[in-house]
Amino acid sequence: MPFTLRPIHEGDFFAWLTLFEGYNEFYETPEHDTKAVLVWTWLTENTQEIQALVAEDTEGRLIGFAHYSGFVRPLVGETGIQIDDLFVLPESRNAGVGTALIERIRDVAAERRAGVVRWQAAKDNQAGRKLSSSLATKTAWVTYDLAVATEKENA
């Protein structure tokens, strides 16, 4: 399946939204318009340090995306790039789309002189973990999340 990769642009909203809805469904995470618009704003208005690449088939249909952002690594004195989200439509999987998105982000990291590209794969996402293991080294680090109560939740 031929496809091309490119940065996301303003005219991609509805096509990206379809992918974003599929991504949320895959992870059984509620998707709502407010969240989608907020993320879209982050991606297109440079209000956060997050960027997106999309994969587009020969008919111009978006078939996958990767959201990524930079981070600093004080312990080793370098920067890195974090892949925050990676999603490919089910019918477009196993065609190299995920691999191509990750490899393109590796190229971005090299251009920025970042030392590492990092991402997480859910423990039960066997396909994602297989792809990850084929491209990168599993680390010894365990990830923790500490929830922060917002003003709205405390009111």
Protein Blocks (a to p, Z undefined) as FASTA:
>chain_A
ZZddddddfklmmmmmmmmmmmmmmnopacdfklmmmmmmmmmnopaccdcdddddfkop
afbdcdddddddfknopacdddfbdcddfklgonommmmmmmmmmmmmmmnopabdcddd
dfklmklmmmmmmmmccdfbdcdddddddfklmZZ
